[in-house]
């Protein structure tokens, strides 16, 4: 199994599958900054806090100039995926607790 990251920008409907195995930090975990650069998504890695473009280039931080290798990928509907990969399991967050969360009063000093 190859350590990989899937990056999808829902605003532009574009996705990239990137190989992380050949990096000096193959355990990188990515997050979204909320920043757009030239209209495209900017990510960060939680290990070095380097900034990354969706095309796989690190543009700032300790890994600046590093590039993730792109892996071949296809875009398809969920129906098409299930036909090709019937044993796929989908992970999802657990449902919310059946009881309301307690409200914590917040007091602001004048």
N, C-alpha and C positions, 0 to 999 in steps of 0.2 A: 504494500500500500504506500502511495506517495503522499507526503504531507502537502496539502493544497489549500488554497483559499479561493472561494467563489465571491466575486464582487459584482453586485448588481446595482445599477443606478436607475431607479424607477422613473426618475424625471426624464431621462434620455432613452429609457428602455434598452440599455446596453449592459452586457455582462462580460466578465472575463474570468477564466479559470487559470490560476497561477500556481506553479510548482514552487514550493518553499524548501525543498530538500537540499538544494545546492547553496543555500545562503549560509553565512557564518552564524546566523541565528535562526536555525530551521524551526524553532518553537515559537516564532512570531505569531501573535494574535492581533488581528486588526480591528479597529473601530472607525466610526465615521466622525469627522470633525464638524460637519455642518457647514463647512466652507466650500465655496465653488471657486475654481480657478479656471478662467477662460471658459466658463459655463459647465465645467466638469467637476465631478465629485473629488474631494481630497480626503484621504484616509490617514490614519496614524497607526503605528504599531505600539502596543502597550509595553514592550520591552525597552525600546530605545527612544520612544516618542518621536521617531522620524516621521516626516510627512511624505505621503505617497500619492502619486497620480493613479488614476484607474488603469492606465496602460502599463503599470508595474514599475515605473521609475520613482526612486526616492528623490524628492526635490529639496528636502531640508533635514537637518539633524545628522547624527553620527553615521547613518547609512546613505547619506546623499551620494548620488551617482550609481548606487546599486540598482540592479534591475531584476525583477522576478521573471522567470521564464514562463511564457504562456504555454498552456497545454491546449490541445484541440478540444473543442466543445461544440455543442449544438443547442439551439433554442427550440423548445417544443412545448406542446400543451401537456398538462398533467395526464390527460387521457392517453396521449402517445407514449409518454414515459411509462405508464402502468402496463401498457401492452408489451413494451420491450423489456421491462424489469418488474415482473409481477410480484416478486418477493420483497420489494422496497418497503421499508418501514419509515414512517414519518414521525419525527419528534415534535412535540408541542409542549407549551408551558402547561403546568397543572391548572385546573380551574380555580377560581378564587375561593377562599374559605367560605363555608356556608354561614358564617356568623360575621357581623360587622366588626371592622377593626375599631379598637377604642380610639376615641379622639383625644389627642394630647393637647391640653390648653397651652397656648403660647401667650406669655405676658411680655409686653414691650415696656421697658422702663421709660418714663418721660425724660 
